[in-house]
Amino acid sequence: MSAFDEAKIILRPLFVPSAAVVALLVVSAIQFSEARSIKVPPAPDTLFVERVRIDAVRHTLEPMGQSGPTLRTSVAVRLATSDDWPGLTFRFEGTASGVSIIPPVTFDLHLAQDVREAAERHRQWPNVFPSLIVHGVSENGQMLVDPEQAHNAAENRKGQSELFGWIALIATILPGFMLYSRGRVLWDRHMA
């Protein structure tokens, strides 16, 4: 029997716990990465509600995701403009992207920025065209897209991913302890 075969037989008890440690660490890293990539919209009580008449809508594809030729994917984004607020663009993305818009129509938009501040910025610097993200939409008092539901759903998904990451990380303790104890026994038996 060669030295390699002998080492393979000696180290066999370490294979299962070491594979379990690696697998659980990978699962934990994936869950934490997923939690980090989830965008949570602003809390509904921090949003500005503004009644805006939408006069024109255009659709465009924008790259999303990590940079690189094979990693980026194009995502459809709906951009709306209003003649009342020249130079401003309203981006309907996330849950608000599903709203049917047939201009001219008036919506109550839930925005993270104040429309007046954005218009003032455009007035001071004409080359700056602010794009305001729409997080919620209501029409005639009826909520079409509730920003609170979108916020809570994203927060729950993020919390679940972090929880699963911590569970996988904590679960690594048991196979890690088995790996340590078996390695110590093998060390004492074969190296002493």
Secondary structure by P-SEA (a helix, b strand, c coil): ccaaaaaaaaaccaaaaaaaaaaaaaaaaaaaaaaaacccccccccbbbbbbbbcbbbbbbbbbcccccccbbbbbbbbbbbcccccbbbbbccccccccccccccccccccccaaaaaaaaaacccbbbbbbbccccccccccccaaaaaaaaaaaaaaaaaaaaaaaaaaaaaaaaaaaaaaaaaaaccc
